[in-house]
Amino acid sequence: MDDQKQLQQDAAAVQDRIARQQTKVADMQTTLGAMAAEQYRDGGIDPSVQLRARADRRRGK
């Protein structure tokens, strides 16, 4: 029985971690959506975002 209880606890911990990560992803999507909407309204990409994107591409991200 102890093994089963440990597995249930481990599964619950993993589910909690997944839920936290999903929340982070949703927050990032919201932020990205707001940035995209602002970019659309303003008609371009903020220069700091362009620099960051270039740097990320060079590093392979």
ZAMARGU-4260 file (C-alpha; in steps of 0.2 Angstrom, whole numbers, plus 5000, padded with zeros to 4 digits):
<rodrens>
0) 5000/5000/5000 | 5014/5012/5004 | 5020/5011/4986 | 5003/5015/4979 | 5002/5030/4991
5) 5019/5036/4986 | 5014/5035/4967 | 4998/5044/4970 | 5008/5058/4979 | 5021/5059/4965
10) 5007/5060/4952 | 4998/5074/4962 | 5015/5083/4963 | 5017/5081/4944 | 4999/5087/4941
15) 5002/5102/4951 | 5018/5106/4942 | 5009/5104/4925 | 4995/5116/4931 | 5008/5129/4936
20) 5017/5128/4920 | 5000/5129/4910 | 4996/5145/4920 | 5013/5152/4915 | 5010/5148/4897
25) 4993/5156/4897 | 5000/5172/4905 | 5014/5172/4891 | 5000/5170/4878 | 4991/5184/4885
30) 5006/5195/4885 | 5011/5190/4868 | 4993/5194/4862 | 4994/5211/4869 | 5011/5214/4861
35) 5004/5208/4844 | 4989/5219/4846 | 4999/5234/4850 | 5011/5231/4836 | 4996/5230/4824
40) 4989/5246/4830 | 5006/5255/4829 | 5011/5247/4813 | 5027/5240/4817 | 5038/5230/4829
45) 5046/5239/4844 | 5065/5241/4840 | 5069/5232/4857 | 5059/5217/4852 | 5068/5216/4835
50) 5084/5216/4844 | 5079/5203/4856 | 5072/5192/4842 | 5088/5194/4832 | 5099/5189/4848
55) 5087/5174/4851 | 5089/5168/4833 | 5108/5169/4834 | 5108/5159/4850 | 5097/5146/4842
60) 5081/5149/4853
</rodrens>
